[in-house]
Amino acid sequence: MPPDHPTYTLRRVWLSAEEEKCYYAGFSNEGLWPLCHIAHTRPVFRPEDWFHYQQVNRRFADTVLEEMEGTKSPMLLVQDYHFALLPRMVKEARPDARVAIFWHIPWPNAEVFGICPWQRELVDGLLGADLIGFHIQSHCNNFLETVDRAVEALTEWDRFAVNRQGHVTRVRPYPISVAFPEIAAQTEPRRSSGAERAALCEELGVEATLLGVGVDRVDYTKGILERFRGIERFMELNPSYQRRFAFVQIGAPSRTHIDRYKNFLEEVSAEAERINTRFQAGRWKPIVLVKRHHSHQEIERFYRAASVCLVTSLHDGMNLVAKEFVASREDDRGVLILSTFAGAAFELHDALLVNPYDIQQVAGAIHRALDMSEEEQSARMRRLRSEVRENNIYRWAANLLSDLTEIRIDTPERVDAL
């Protein structure tokens, strides 16, 4: 892969319809996803989903072990909450392997995670890894507290490690990021922010002199309804921005075979329609909801045209939209409004930070962003871009893999000799 310029090998593990329903939609996305995000959607745990989660983890583990055959001291990087059991399965068969897992979503506090009927098995599976990565330190803290409650192990808080049955697992934060574009690599001239805004408004059939943008999967954790209500409050308090400011919500439908997601998509559409009915005038409306998937190139146009980007997650491991917006603004303009409940808030201090549940605060941040001087915008954006440029996706991968390679592996034979 990719077919036109092969640079790596991809091996697929095919799932049956029942496995997809129970393992992926069921345990992973109706169970672990709402459990870890604490976004007031009740997690659902079914014994049949758990059965398939175990079975699929075993199939992936067996496939990985096949790939490892004949390789001395292999390294494995496991990605995300779909494979919590896999590190233990691999490590038991190949104790000489270096195994890391990166958990891309938040880890809640121990009391919340204790809701899961199989928390002990999940924690034990993860502790098969030599290294567990989370986005931010508080997720590491929550995981260690969960370990203390769920299993018999020695938690070494001074070095953020867990010793379980003689095997040590390190727990570290690795804030994920994006690839920062180099201007020299761009071959086509870019439109100015104003010209891009005018072109997009024409394509969308809306009149506006100022644009805001939000880019999300239509997921209940992303704070889209709260964002819309913040825009509504902003319009109430600042009528002079009516007919001038329009907010484009790019909403990619997601997991619509799950009732909670299907219903939420309908809620988002209804709320946008309600607010537009209240304020709409001629070719202007406050919210333009675009319900389809977009390529990165399409989304970049909106980033470059927007005066403000709203990221109002109710809970997020990181949220790369915030960093993508910053990386796209080579003109050092635009303002990022960012939820304090997104992991990115711990790095992007020059964003306007908000509590998305506080509609008045969101409205105030929008007003401050649109009223911000060019000088302050540029100063803030330069600092934001410096942070994202320095701590990009390559730095994330290098730090994680470098820490993994430095871990000393004591195989059983070596332990016995000692």
C-alpha atoms as one frame of an Amber mdcrd trajectory, in Angstrom:
protein
   0.000   0.000   0.000  -0.734   2.459  -1.419  -1.317   0.681  -4.758   0.204
   3.411  -6.937   3.352   3.761  -4.795   3.819   0.767  -2.453   5.663   1.740
   0.718   4.205  -0.614   3.342   2.362  -3.923   3.641  -1.218  -4.062   4.903
  -2.744  -7.300   6.134  -6.486  -7.260   6.617  -8.458  -9.353   9.089 -11.997
  -9.722   7.749 -14.955  -9.628  10.141 -18.343 -11.262   9.733 -21.520  -9.136
   9.911 -22.198 -10.485  13.402 -18.653  -9.699  14.557 -18.929  -6.177  13.181
 -22.243  -5.685  14.957 -21.184  -7.082  18.336 -17.431  -6.368  18.524 -17.255
  -3.048  16.695 -20.673  -1.361  16.927 -21.597  -3.107  20.170 -18.834  -3.461
  22.745 -16.406  -0.933  21.247 -18.797   1.875  20.275 -21.887   1.371  22.438
 -19.871   0.253  25.449 -16.311   1.565  25.692 -16.818   4.778  23.682 -19.560
   6.358  25.880 -17.982   4.886  29.025 -14.674   6.643  28.384 -16.076   9.942
  27.095 -18.491  10.616  29.978 -20.790  12.573  27.623 -24.006  11.554  29.408
 -24.849   8.731  27.033 -25.341   5.533  28.974 -22.956   2.748  27.935 -24.472
  -0.564  26.929 -22.763  -3.836  27.873 -24.108  -7.088  26.443 -22.582 -10.537
  27.127 -22.719 -11.404  23.417 -20.794  -8.226  22.537 -18.130  -9.074  25.095
 -17.859 -12.613  23.684 -17.196 -11.269  20.186 -14.787  -8.600  21.500 -12.690
 -11.402  23.020 -12.913 -13.523  19.885 -11.911 -10.738  17.500  -9.032  -9.677
  19.734  -7.844 -13.294  19.648  -8.055 -13.415  15.842  -6.022 -10.236  15.492
  -3.496 -11.510  18.045  -3.090 -14.783  16.148  -2.603 -12.866  12.910   0.030
 -10.622  14.483   1.821 -13.661  15.906   1.928 -15.198  12.435   3.553 -12.027
  11.124   6.104 -12.164  13.949   7.248 -15.718  13.141  10.952 -15.816  12.415
  11.518 -12.284  13.748  13.811 -11.919  16.723  12.692  -9.395  19.368   9.794
  -7.961  17.317   8.067  -4.664  18.086   4.304  -4.147  18.030   2.313  -0.908
  18.261  -1.385  -1.566  18.946  -3.879   1.204  18.241  -6.911   2.101  20.314
  -9.737   0.797  22.462 -10.768  -1.903  19.995  -7.784  -4.053  21.057  -7.490
  -3.830  24.843  -7.017  -7.587  25.216  -4.454  -8.001  22.441  -1.268  -6.926
  24.307  -1.644  -9.701  26.903  -2.435 -12.305  24.223   0.659 -11.412  22.204
   2.949 -11.066  25.201   2.014 -14.496  26.567   2.992 -16.106  23.258   6.008
 -13.893  22.552   7.508 -12.580  25.814  10.511 -11.362  23.799   8.322  -8.885
  21.867   8.222  -5.215  22.752   4.547  -4.281  22.862   3.016  -0.804  23.092
  -0.622   0.270  22.877  -1.863   3.805  22.303  -5.329   4.584  23.664  -6.746
   7.338  21.446  -9.739   8.268  23.620  -9.924   9.543  27.215  -9.558   7.213
  30.181 -12.170   8.144  32.801 -11.742   8.055  36.552 -11.715   4.688  38.305
 -15.291   4.951  39.575 -16.641   5.531  36.049 -14.570   2.774  34.458 -15.776
   0.422  37.180 -19.202   0.481  35.495 -17.832  -1.956  32.913 -18.585  -5.550
  33.977 -15.288  -6.709  32.463 -13.002  -3.948  33.711 -10.606  -6.449  35.288
 -10.135  -8.360  32.030  -9.635  -5.149  30.033  -7.068  -3.754  32.475  -5.232
  -7.081  32.634  -5.158  -7.201  28.826  -3.684  -3.729  28.593  -1.065  -4.518
  31.246   0.327  -7.149  28.899   1.937  -4.206  27.076   5.360  -2.882  27.983
   4.190   0.672  27.277   0.713   2.248  27.362   0.267   5.699  25.839  -2.493
   8.234  26.459  -2.882  11.786  25.162  -2.507  13.673  28.437  -1.210  13.126
  31.965  -4.631  13.090  33.634  -5.641  10.073  31.547  -2.472   8.316  32.757
  -3.414   9.188  36.336  -6.935   7.847  35.867  -5.608   4.607  34.403  -3.264
   3.973  37.334  -6.105   4.639  39.779  -8.222   2.121  37.851  -5.409  -0.430
  38.072  -5.310   0.076  41.852  -9.015  -0.759  42.089  -9.364  -3.455  39.435
  -6.419  -5.868  39.756  -3.713  -7.100  42.097  -0.601  -5.191  41.067   2.114
  -2.916  42.416   1.505   0.611  41.152   4.724   2.631  41.130   3.452   6.204
  41.093   6.935   7.692  41.307   7.833   6.386  37.837   4.326   5.787  36.431
   4.658   2.067  36.048   2.707  -1.043  37.051   4.327  -4.288  38.138   1.884
  -7.152  37.625   3.130 -10.696  38.200   6.709  -9.635  37.507   5.977  -7.759
  34.293   6.435  -3.965  34.276   4.199  -1.700  32.176   5.132   1.974  31.728
   2.305   4.520  31.360   3.132   7.766  29.532   1.416  10.749  27.855   2.032
  11.238  24.121  -0.089  14.112  22.761  -0.920  13.187  19.180  -0.730  15.820
  16.447  -0.860  16.465  12.701   1.672  16.766   9.895   2.604  20.445   9.619
   2.620  21.566   5.959   5.734  23.160   4.566   4.964  26.236   2.440   7.844
  25.403   0.099   6.109  22.139  -0.810   2.984  23.906  -2.063   2.943  24.180
  -5.848  -0.329  26.048  -6.463  -0.937  29.644  -5.379  -3.513  29.975  -2.618
  -6.496  32.302  -2.594  -6.554  34.902   0.140  -8.815  34.242   3.122 -11.363
  36.744   1.811 -11.370  35.336  -1.716 -11.776  31.796  -0.384 -14.679  32.910
   1.818 -16.414  34.567  -1.138 -15.965  31.454  -3.285 -17.291  29.133  -0.585
 -20.305  31.364   0.113 -21.142  31.320  -3.581 -20.870  27.527  -3.680 -23.036
  27.165  -0.569 -25.615  29.679  -1.793 -25.314  31.864   1.289 -24.444  35.531
   1.782 -21.991  36.388   4.560 -18.967  38.605   5.092 -17.660  36.549   8.035
 -17.452  32.769   8.291 -17.064  30.415  11.216 -16.355  26.703  10.819 -16.791
  23.489  12.764 -15.571  20.109  11.488 -16.755  16.954  13.206 -18.123  13.498
  12.864 -21.744  13.841  13.958 -21.075  12.339  17.381 -22.704  13.214  20.706
 -19.276  13.799  22.297 -18.413  16.717  19.981 -20.684  19.354  21.539 -22.407
  20.280  18.267 -25.770  21.088  19.879 -24.050  23.229  22.527 -22.134  25.000
  19.755 -25.334  25.794  17.859 -26.950  27.166  21.015 -23.875  29.314  21.634
 -24.241  30.731  18.107 -27.933  31.361  18.746 -27.122  33.248  21.953 -24.427
  35.226  20.124 -26.997  36.318  17.516 -29.431  37.346  20.258 -26.840  39.468
  22.046 -25.198  40.904  18.913 -27.874  41.612  16.300 -25.374  43.682  14.289
 -23.742  40.389  13.240 -26.974  39.075  11.774 -26.778  38.974   7.963 -22.961
  39.182   8.335 -21.721  36.087  10.214 -22.545  32.550   9.056 -21.317  29.372
  10.685 -20.580  26.342   8.485 -20.836  23.027  10.298 -19.222  20.235   8.308
 -20.853  17.189   9.844 -19.802  13.785   8.557 -22.514  11.217   9.388 -21.023
   8.549  11.637 -22.067   5.106  12.955 -25.642   5.723  11.787 -26.480   2.020
  12.192 -26.349   2.686  15.962 -29.629   4.199  17.197 -27.949   6.805  19.410
 -26.018   8.187  16.413 -28.968   8.033  14.032 -31.107   9.946  16.538 -28.357
  12.458  17.224 -27.990  13.266  13.523 -31.704  14.048  13.487 -31.335  16.229
  16.609 -28.499  18.216  15.041 -30.459  18.765  11.828 -33.573  19.846  13.753
 -31.631  22.292  15.943 -29.940  23.926  12.944 -33.323  24.259  11.240 -34.924
  25.739  14.372 -32.228  28.408  14.753 -32.226  29.222  11.043 -36.025  29.594
  11.028 -35.695  32.101  13.842 -33.033  34.322  12.227 -32.840  33.604   8.496
 -33.153  36.582   6.124 -32.889  36.346   2.339 -29.791  34.394   1.307 -28.297
  34.644   4.787 -28.719  32.144   7.592 -26.681  31.723  10.771 -25.956  27.980
  10.418 -25.069  26.102   7.257 -25.113  22.371   8.028 -23.306  20.238   5.440
 -24.005  16.568   6.142 -21.443  14.666   4.102 -17.861  13.480   4.188 -15.218
  15.887   2.877 -11.641  15.313   1.762  -8.853  17.026   3.681  -8.321  19.376
   0.722 -11.980  20.427   0.808 -11.889  21.045   4.550  -8.691  23.091   4.287
 -10.543  25.649   2.176 -12.982  26.243   5.041 -10.136  26.483   7.572  -8.409
  29.153   5.480 -11.620  31.118   4.903 -12.878  31.118   8.484 -12.538  33.998
  10.907 -13.142  31.544  13.752 -13.033  27.774  14.243 -15.156  26.258  17.019
 -14.075  23.030  18.713 -16.553  22.467  21.554 -16.052  18.817  22.500 -17.817
  17.678  25.651 -14.896  15.279  26.145 -12.106  14.427  23.713  -8.807  12.600
  23.941  -7.095  15.246  21.811  -9.182  16.620  18.890  -7.036  17.070  15.805
  -9.445  19.529  14.151  -8.023  22.203  16.455  -4.492  21.443  15.282  -5.499
  21.094  11.617  -7.061  24.566  11.716  -3.875  26.047  13.186  -1.660  24.214
  10.673  -3.770  25.554   7.784  -3.431  29.231   8.766  -0.165  30.196   7.106
  -1.548  33.764   6.999  -1.371  33.875  10.839  -5.035  34.887  10.989  -8.196
  33.416  12.440  -9.133  32.533  16.012  -9.518  29.086  17.566 -12.241  28.625
  20.198 -11.470  25.415  22.077 -13.218  23.355  24.741 -11.362  22.916  28.005
 -12.502  19.273  27.866 -10.433  18.502  24.750  -6.893  17.218  25.255  -5.644
  19.885  22.837  -6.484  22.554  25.427  -3.455  21.428  27.458  -1.154  22.489
  24.607  -2.935  25.239  22.663  -2.988  27.944  25.316  -3.489  30.777  22.826
  -6.910  29.498  21.804  -9.945  31.052  23.495 -10.805  28.324  25.993 -14.461
  27.707  26.858 -16.720  25.400  28.813 -19.040  24.174  26.023 -21.881  23.668
  28.490 -21.760  27.423  29.271 -23.732  28.845  26.340 -23.141  32.429  27.479
 -19.379  31.864  27.561 -19.394  30.323  24.068 -21.370  33.307  22.753 -18.916
  35.694  24.409 -15.938  33.885  22.902 -17.439  34.142  19.413 -17.892  37.879
  19.882 -14.369  38.298  21.204 -12.949  36.298  18.285 -14.779  38.312  15.628
 -13.857  41.573  17.353 -10.185  40.651  17.887  -7.591  42.941  16.308  -5.383
  41.660  13.502  -2.340  42.166  15.724  -3.689  39.964  18.526  -4.899  37.330
  16.059  -1.460  37.154  14.452   0.387  36.981  17.760  -1.826  34.194  19.051
  -1.770  32.231  15.789   2.019  32.450  15.479   2.399  30.937  18.935  -0.178
  28.249  18.171   1.538  27.379  14.893   4.918  27.185  16.587   3.483  24.659
  19.074   1.892  22.479  16.364   4.954  22.700  14.092   7.294  21.667  16.895
   5.097  18.879  18.278   3.850  17.311  15.061   2.718  13.754  14.285   6.284
  12.667  13.493   7.482  13.832  16.907   4.593  11.888  18.488   5.532   8.676
  16.699   9.252   9.130  17.311   8.806   9.709  21.052   6.521   6.716  21.488
   8.658   4.300  19.478  11.896   5.604  20.962  10.603   4.946  24.483   9.486
   1.471  23.417  12.872   0.543  21.946  14.645   1.610  25.137  12.626  -0.776
  27.300  14.660  -3.754  28.477  12.834  -7.028  27.909  13.474  -9.773  30.454
  12.330 -13.043  28.922  11.464 -15.874  31.340  14.753 -17.661  30.559  16.722
 -14.530  31.421  14.765 -13.971  34.643  15.450 -17.565  35.736  19.164 -17.109
  35.068  19.203 -14.053  37.267
